[in-house]
Amino acid sequence: MKAPAGLVGAALGLWGFSIGLPWLGVAAGLAFEALRWAAPAPSPRAAAGLKLLLRACVLLALASLAGLVVVQGAPQALYSWLRWLPLMLLPLPALQLLVERLTVQGLLRALRRDVVPEEDTEHVRQVDFTHAHAALTLAAAGTGAAAAAWLYPGLVLIVGWALLARQPRGRRALAGIMVAVAALVGHAAHLGISALQGQVEDLSTDLIADWLAPPPDPFRERTRIGDLGKIKLSDRIVMRVVAAQPRPDALLLREAAFERYRGGEWQSARRAARPATRIPATGGVQGASAGQRASEGREAGQDRWLLDDGPAHADTSHPAGPSRLSHLTVRRSLPGGEGLLPLPLGTRSVASLPAQAVEVLATGAVRVHGTPRFIAVEVAYDPSAEAGAPDPAVDLEVPPLLASTLARIVEEERLRQGGDAATVEAVRGFFAAKFAYSLELGKALGEARRGERARTLADFLLRDRKGHCEYFATATALLLRQAGIPARYVGGYSAQEYSAREQAFVVRARHAHAWAQAWVDGRWVNVDTTPSRWAEFEDQAASGAFSPVLDYLSWLVERALQAWQAPAGNGALAFAAALLGVLLAVPALRLALRRLRARRRHVEVNRPDAIAQAWARVERSVAEKGHARQPGETVRAWARRLGETGETGETGETGDRPAWRASLRDLAEAYYRVRFDPAAPEDQRRDFLGAARRWPTASPALDE
């Protein structure tokens, strides 16, 4: 069945507009449709030209592909080749307009010499180049550089046209509705796959970056102050944090802190580090107080690394004595087995950390060496007792280029108050009232190319007052210093997205955060002046339609890792048992399904009515030819009568004995064997059902 008139021409026109050459597509489409209307009657000469034309088209297509691969290289060559393939193969559907029919055997004979000639029967498989060429043209249209939002509706219209043309007139309305529904579903699937591809590409890029990137530097951090463009956000989960009850609304987890600011880069002026004290599970550290051991008894039975061996900070609101430690669990990966631990302010100790060495830097950052890739550490902390007195030489340092700007702001905004705590609150209020959050870095790229300088920290403070967390953290630390309060720049993560399913905070790559740390009333406190809705803003910018699916897969991997890392080796055994169970369950399920299908086939083949129903369908098809079985006439007698009398009159039949009569007699004999012989093998029943289902288009010989 050839494509309806105008279909191939419309496809070529759409292809031309898509590749940016509308005149070429329209001209090719009009030429093809004109040939359809002006084509002469099929002739043997046109059929004889098939061999030469087919070989020429195949040779042209292969030669063009080879040339494009040499010139452009893969995969760009494949797109270019597909884009021009409809034009190279257009002679094939054009030839079909001049030939009565094209068959598979005819095509094979055109390409090879040793093909057996086809039998002149009505059941030879024919080839339709018109529909195939239209489909190829639509696929090539998708590679066009000029394709826009109109391409998909155009594809839907042409495909719907081709499908509806093959439907009976009474079913076209229902078929049209089905095509419209399929088009809507296809468009939704396209959008979903596109979104999933973007998220998977981002995830893959992040994973590769994790493998290749060096460990974070605790002594130097290059900020994005002054950069151009827009920050690219990643929704990938980097860690999970389980907090003990009562659970806080959010947690700031410090990785590193820096004291010295130079031209957009923070540095640590003090590189000295001291080793943390390791306390074995069955022992204790000599000299530890009874109160200290009691407050940290949560980690009993586990090796602990003591980061701060001083007494807990006295909390005046609790006259009973030292403040009670809080606890949380941090589960994350450390590529390379070393890096910085994200820990809350005032961390006293960490447990369940299989590390070769743990170092505590002067800024409070904790660096580990020789750990597994995946760790889950238990943390005991007291946020009101962060140790480490400031060094005025570096913690009060203000860059000379910014000193006048900072002094002006402190004076005009009256940020310096009577006490340190009041000054910190004044700085918080200043940023909360007059600043906004933005992911845009510096001026627009187009403005910078015209010679305008990128935005500086002074521009952020005095002009537009928009920026991301690095602007807020840097400006806050420097303003506090200008007001006389020691302060540092802190980099880490903000844990604030709580997952009820996992009963834990989910920390993503986009939750990387920066804030300030100030020395107030004899202790370090966190000062985060970034607007509180920054995480919500980034969630809207980064989340995709498939984020819940990727999160669920990440959770499954996390559960497997938890089982593997469970203490005393029980987790490894449970994980191995679960994995073995899955490996055994898959072939067992396949075997069960195979047996179920075999049983269903056995029941279907051996049902008494299955054989009768199959034969009834054969009788109805013969009756429609005008040869119904007479009342009282047996099946065998009826089939023998039709095969011996040589009745004629069927449409398209010639001669005294059409082919279907002989096959009907053989089928009737097989029917008697499988219907009335209780010992008939199951394979004979199955063969009969297949032959009856295919009759009269095919009638294979049945074994006696």
Steps between C-alpha positions, in 0.01 A plus 500: 500500500655825385490815710201727435543781253680799651651318801856465367489856363388637837778310677758640259367852551527467879852363459603797285373757752670311782846494343474866400449438125124532450531550124678165466244306703203660326653446154575133571151445641326664205713302252411171668129572517500621139658169397222320687232674295685489166656154534439270200365151537739244656734351242761221488763761405451678835530169685822424311648833617448402862830315525711789377313765702506304825872433475567863417304623805673255735842591361427873533383461860804298607747725318351813654516346849866410455583847370323675786674284760837597352416871482291555813568198719249313713242560632441825310537314170204275586273800556607661173456172312152442642406858414568448127398134474138575391629683193742220408231230529216697340535309167380178669144613587491682165579174320222324691252732329610352167511133605194290568647353815833456678572178690770386738624244248513769233715722720733214585537412132587862430785487751616139453516253215455173688146556625239242415223650283181571688194286452211676337260467789272742674686459828836648398608776739487840335707808583361849547760771447258792530412455868859405585636809325247725677606357838868548412432859394328580830793352693741711295292810573585455869867570426432841349658807655193710423260262678283686751185450703300438182694183413319263736146611396608459138626148568175413678287625210691304237517179705131533587421550132685179409325300773149630437529437124528127570190489722146423380285808469281404796797470738685818411342712775607256772841456336544879492430522874753224566762678289440826692533321836817325381642835387437657841651202681798507265556870562487447876742207472732713286507774763556246775783324319662834420485600866632162609787524251599839641495370856691184413761705313539731799524201732758330281706819479491540876599138559795530261602824668490323837735230375744742337485800730769532770397509869376842618776734612457601867742794454367669185159557339439693181160670519282589202498868589561692178433205270258525207197299400255300706574234758418149375317305768512125558226298670732208576492372859845519662421398859229420751482624857299327772442727801395383843171622643398770547595551137614855407342677203838537327868430558811680379782250438843661481768356274760777518548851637730777372637821646670700222322653196697593188331597171212255503691220675491399865810345656591343830793680660568226756584163353590323822295189582488274802411131495171398656508257791375152422308328779472121457158342542601305813707772664506867575729792469712562801397811691147523360253616762209288614257762372665494158479123479137503609400772253661309214381156602287477188804373312580227755622187330636694199837655425481877534715788386509773763522839328462727804612371839386804695196505730158566361392861498305606807144584410362751747143411405557150642619529858550125523844535346666455157281514191387172348665399171293463185551215256463438130618257232665614176500253210697599192774394259863610504662438158859397544453414867588847630343839533322741734217386725186718496434548871285737707640776716636373832567139397657314790554152357423272206448125518475217246771665291744238362783743421876472517538858625277792602631858520342809657604828338535830682175625343305200632487309170552122524701313237510118476734260321470134407124446516272279287320678217166483685488597868229547764633686805330566833553859615470645852495880509420801715430807280542731801857388571708542184864500610796691357558860594535750212827649383446878477783531247301309236141478631470881503686562173319716242630530140636854447307545173170437680574675828347835404187338355448283807560791737247711309232230524563435870470872569197575280303190603601531868608138518739544794289461815575491871574126517626229266166315493314824420746579220447156347122551510539841336699343216233229460229764480696704245520209253144380570348840427702621203635199305359226275619159385607439138689232309625745236877546515622850425375706209347348194755340272412736215572808715834359613607448141441867432774583748305543822664343801343209684311574819705522819413458866472880526238496222307237696505712815434840347314454168269212403518311834427163339715190518544141608623362832869568432429872468297501822755295699799707386328832558373390843843383619670821386232729645523324835877543496461867414267528801767343722372141522731209396336313214575228244362381167356146523428257216288189535142380458158600627286199594136612485316264262352232724383170347225328697560177307867487596455667841803712418610832351581462130793723404545568130787652305304824469480519880869593511499822700719775640446705815695695762620398843545765772664503845225620737514491879789258510379245240459458127148533360363456148384817326309412183363815334400341167121542457324199649319416175821435305457120514138524385608724211770253393258207533269662245792562265656153525225244561382296202206275426709189561662618824273277716596194294872575523463571873332163549781320318752688712312390812510135390877524451528665840307218669725242336808687624354519849446125503853444377653730761298373796718414803630154594487376143127427521427767243739348247341159550151646467599689188660189347193294590268757344714516186507120476124493549450743212734302275311180579157661480547620141553155339239349733246758387586439135458124550166549676372726220617251237318214673189713540498583128556134411213398727272757342593378152436141610157591638411702191609227258320224688171679552231311307336821379830645371512248212128545427525879501798494263315279254186715529703799382617298197142401416381860522773618262401231246130578541573862415622371159157342444591140589330442835474146641165338432272391787596148612823506301810397695813711501700237313226451236462874455875557450523202263204626294656844458835349406362253241217688329724784375235765548594843370368852536720639773642842428846480354497116461590327176504134411301210640667458837608814693785464746287559809285191429787257533629672813149489649485124454836455672390729781178300547698176535720666762189623678369145530832379643531763773129529575398138541826321585557516879863393450581779253834659596500855626728619222244382239231701678725806503581455129133472415410815693777691321399373157133579563587849619703572185264331250458570210800741469730216602438127535812305603495125467394317816656173606285192479 
